[in-house]
Amino acid sequence: MSKRVITNIAILLLFFLGGILLSQYFKTGQIDMLNALWDMILFLVPFTLVLWFFLRKKNT
């Protein structure tokens, strides 16, 4: 995997995780870290699986 792909994925993740925190802040008026952590886990697991699947498929 090239360095550029890794950088793009990292930027996408940062934007998404920041978006989760912002949406929580606007919804409840405060940031509940435990709730935000749960949202991040719920997103990251399928995201990682899909990414792994596509990269594995591309390499074969």
N, C-alpha and C positions, 0 to 999 in steps of 0.2 A: 504494500500500500504506500502510495507516495506521500511525501510530507504535506503537499498541498491539500490532498483529500482529508488528512487528519486535521489540518488547520480549519478547513471548512466545517467539518463535523463539530469540532470544538466550539467554533463561533455559533453555530446553530444551537448547540446545547446551552451555551451561555444565554443567548437570547430567549430561549424557551424557559429556562429556569428563572430568569429575571421576570418574564411574563407571568409565571405562576405566582411569584411573590407579589407582583403589582396587582394582579387580579384579586388575590387574597386581601390585600390591603384595602382595595376599593370596596370589596364585598363586606368586610367586617369592621373596617376602621383600624385594625391592628394586624400585625403579622404573627400568626400562630405557627411557630417553627415546626412543631410536631405535625400539624396538618399539612404544611408546605412540604415537609419531608415525605409524607405519605403520597402526596400528589406527584412528587418527583419520581418516587420509586415506581408508582403505577405507570408513569410515562416511560421511564428508562428501560424497564424490562422488555416490553414489546419492541421499543426502538432498537435496543441492542440485538434482539433476536432477528429482526428484519434486516438490520445492517449486516449481521454476521451471515445470514442466508444469502444476501445479494453478493457480498464479497467472496464468499465461498464458491458461489455459482460462477462468478466472473473469472476466478483463478483456474477453474477446471476446463 
